[in-house]
Amino acid sequence: MHSPSHKPMQPDIPYSRKLVLLRDLRSALRQQMFFWGRDVLTSGNLLIEFGFTRLPSPGLKGTSCYRQRHLDGVIELHGACAGWYPCVGNSRPGFLFVRTTGRCTAHHLHDPVIPGRYQSDKFIHDIDATMSGAMLFAEWLAEYERWILDRQGADYRNQCRQMLGMLPKGRPWLLAEDAAEWLRTFAQHGPRAPRALDLASALSKSPALPPK
């Protein structure tokens, strides 16, 4: 799959359609934040095994963040936020998801944010730029989830999802396999992707493949 580039989105697609797809991504990332927390505690730390570097979190004593090079920038994950930050000189918009607000936004930042200290003057208030950054992040996340499936087996993620559902404020989203398929579809098709629940419903109705 080719990485989505920063280019104007199809003008024939309504703003409202782009907005609801970004809401689906927000739901995916809320669930994913819990998943990453479980990955840190599993098999000696799956994030590190995948290639992340663990760093002290700036601004919050006693916490950590995880950073990994990705394309011409870095992915950084923290309990409060997650995003992609392009290198200096790259005009492609970055992407940021903030857990406390549930907001997805594009940005002009090159250095990862300090959790809780968000430079709103660097945010890009344009839904097409946000969609472009979101597609890039979703593509990376789909690759990570594919690795998790290969590494941990099919039951691991759904066990994580069950744990999330047991929390007082847990908000489990799609089943793991449906979530991963939607992320791949969204990364490839962006505003032309189906709604997450529509895709999950279609997958549930698909005939099972015969055993090999």
KEDO-814508 format. One record per residue (C-alpha): x, z, y; residue in three letters. Coordinates in steps of 0.25 Angstrom, whole numbers, plus 5000, padded with zeros to 4 digits. Layout:
N
((X,Z,Y),'ALA')
...
***
This chain:
212
((5000,5000,5000),'MET')
((5005,4996,5014),'HIS')
((5006,5007,5024),'SER')
((4995,5005,5035),'PRO')
((5001,5001,5048),'SER')
((4996,5005,5062),'HIS')
((4987,4993,5066),'LYS')
((4974,4992,5072),'PRO')
((4962,4995,5063),'MET')
((4951,4985,5060),'GLN')
((4943,4985,5073),'PRO')
((4930,4982,5065),'ASP')
((4930,4996,5058),'ILE')
((4922,5006,5066),'PRO')
((4928,5018,5071),'TYR')
((4919,5027,5064),'SER')
((4924,5021,5050),'ARG')
((4938,5024,5054),'LYS')
((4934,5038,5058),'LEU')
((4927,5041,5045),'VAL')
((4939,5036,5037),'LEU')
((4948,5045,5044),'LEU')
((4938,5057,5041),'ARG')
((4940,5053,5027),'ASP')
((4955,5054,5028),'LEU')
((4954,5068,5035),'ARG')
((4946,5073,5023),'SER')
((4957,5067,5014),'ALA')
((4968,5074,5022),'LEU')
((4961,5088,5022),'ARG')
((4960,5087,5007),'GLN')
((4974,5082,5007),'GLN')
((4980,5094,5015),'MET')
((4975,5103,5004),'PHE')
((4981,5094,4993),'PHE')
((4995,5094,5000),'TRP')
((4994,5109,5000),'GLY')
((4993,5109,4985),'ARG')
((5004,5099,4984),'ASP')
((5014,5108,4990),'VAL')
((5010,5119,4980),'LEU')
((5011,5109,4968),'THR')
((5023,5106,4959),'SER')
((5033,5112,4969),'GLY')
((5027,5104,4981),'ASN')
((5022,5090,4979),'LEU')
((5024,5086,4993),'LEU')
((5039,5088,4992),'ILE')
((5039,5081,4979),'GLU')
((5032,5069,4986),'PHE')
((5043,5069,4996),'GLY')
((5039,5078,5007),'PHE')
((5049,5087,5014),'THR')
((5044,5101,5017),'ARG')
((5046,5106,5031),'LEU')
((5043,5119,5039),'PRO')
((5030,5116,5047),'SER')
((5033,5116,5062),'PRO')
((5024,5126,5070),'GLY')
((5019,5133,5058),'LEU')
((5028,5144,5052),'LYS')
((5028,5145,5037),'GLY')
((5022,5131,5034),'THR')
((5028,5118,5029),'SER')
((5025,5103,5032),'CYS')
((5029,5091,5023),'TYR')
((5035,5079,5028),'ARG')
((5038,5065,5022),'GLN')
((5043,5052,5027),'ARG')
((5032,5041,5026),'HIS')
((5034,5027,5031),'LEU')
((5040,5028,5045),'ASP')
((5036,5042,5047),'GLY')
((5033,5055,5041),'VAL')
((5021,5062,5034),'ILE')
((5020,5077,5037),'GLU')
((5010,5086,5030),'LEU')
((5007,5100,5034),'HIS')
((4995,5109,5031),'GLY')
((4989,5107,5045),'ALA')
((4992,5092,5046),'CYS')
((4997,5079,5040),'ALA')
((5002,5066,5046),'GLY')
((5011,5054,5047),'TRP')
((5021,5053,5058),'TYR')
((5028,5040,5061),'PRO')
((5043,5039,5065),'CYS')
((5047,5037,5079),'VAL')
((5045,5022,5083),'GLY')
((5034,5020,5073),'ASN')
((5021,5016,5081),'SER')
((5012,5018,5069),'ARG')
((5003,5030,5071),'PRO')
((5005,5043,5064),'GLY')
((4994,5051,5057),'PHE')
((4990,5066,5058),'LEU')
((4979,5074,5050),'PHE')
((4977,5088,5055),'VAL')
((4970,5097,5045),'ARG')
((4964,5107,5055),'THR')
((4957,5096,5063),'THR')
((4955,5086,5052),'GLY')
((4960,5075,5061),'ARG')
((4967,5062,5058),'CYS')
((4975,5056,5070),'THR')
((4985,5046,5073),'ALA')
((4997,5050,5081),'HIS')
((5010,5046,5088),'HIS')
((5018,5058,5083),'LEU')
((5032,5055,5076),'HIS')
((5035,5070,5073),'ASP')
((5025,5078,5064),'PRO')
((5016,5087,5071),'VAL')
((5017,5102,5072),'ILE')
((5004,5107,5064),'PRO')
((4995,5113,5075),'GLY')
((5002,5106,5086),'ARG')
((4996,5092,5086),'TYR')
((5001,5083,5098),'GLN')
((4988,5077,5101),'SER')
((4994,5068,5112),'ASP')
((5001,5060,5101),'LYS')
((4988,5058,5093),'PHE')
((4983,5043,5093),'ILE')
((4968,5044,5096),'HIS')
((4965,5030,5089),'ASP')
((4957,5029,5076),'ILE')
((4965,5017,5071),'ASP')
((4978,5023,5073),'ALA')
((4973,5035,5066),'THR')
((4968,5026,5055),'MET')
((4982,5019,5054),'SER')
((4989,5033,5053),'GLY')
((4979,5038,5043),'ALA')
((4980,5026,5034),'MET')
((4995,5028,5033),'LEU')
((4994,5043,5030),'PHE')
((4983,5040,5019),'ALA')
((4992,5030,5013),'GLU')
((5003,5040,5011),'TRP')
((4993,5051,5006),'LEU')
((4988,5041,4996),'ALA')
((5002,5039,4991),'GLU')
((5005,5054,4990),'TYR')
((4992,5056,4983),'GLU')
((4995,5045,4973),'ARG')
((5009,5053,4970),'TRP')
((5001,5066,4969),'ILE')
((4992,5059,4958),'LEU')
((5004,5054,4950),'ASP')
((5012,5067,4952),'ARG')
((5001,5077,4949),'GLN')
((4990,5070,4941),'GLY')
((4976,5067,4944),'ALA')
((4970,5081,4944),'ASP')
((4980,5088,4954),'TYR')
((4973,5083,4967),'ARG')
((4959,5086,4962),'ASN')
((4964,5100,4959),'GLN')
((4969,5101,4973),'CYS')
((4955,5096,4978),'ARG')
((4948,5106,4969),'GLN')
((4957,5117,4976),'MET')
((4953,5112,4989),'LEU')
((4938,5113,4986),'GLY')
((4940,5128,4982),'MET')
((4945,5131,4996),'LEU')
((4934,5137,5005),'PRO')
((4936,5126,5015),'LYS')
((4941,5116,5006),'GLY')
((4936,5102,5008),'ARG')
((4940,5093,4996),'PRO')
((4938,5078,4998),'TRP')
((4939,5067,4988),'LEU')
((4944,5068,4974),'LEU')
((4959,5066,4974),'ALA')
((4958,5052,4968),'GLU')
((4947,5047,4978),'ASP')
((4955,5053,4989),'ALA')
((4968,5046,4986),'ALA')
((4960,5033,4984),'GLU')
((4954,5034,4997),'TRP')
((4967,5037,5004),'LEU')
((4973,5024,4998),'ARG')
((4961,5016,5002),'THR')
((4961,5022,5017),'PHE')
((4976,5020,5018),'ALA')
((4974,5005,5014),'GLN')
((4961,5001,5021),'HIS')
((4960,5011,5033),'GLY')
((4947,5010,5040),'PRO')
((4942,5000,5029),'ARG')
((4943,5011,5019),'ALA')
((4931,5017,5013),'PRO')
((4926,5031,5016),'ARG')
((4932,5041,5006),'ALA')
((4919,5045,5000),'LEU')
((4915,5031,4998),'ASP')
((4928,5028,4991),'LEU')
((4927,5040,4982),'ALA')
((4912,5036,4978),'SER')
((4916,5022,4975),'ALA')
((4928,5027,4966),'LEU')
((4919,5037,4959),'SER')
((4909,5025,4955),'LYS')
((4921,5016,4951),'SER')
((4921,5014,4935),'PRO')
((4932,5021,4929),'ALA')
((4944,5013,4924),'LEU')
((4945,5011,4909),'PRO')
((4956,5019,4903),'PRO')
((4969,5012,4901),'LYS')
***
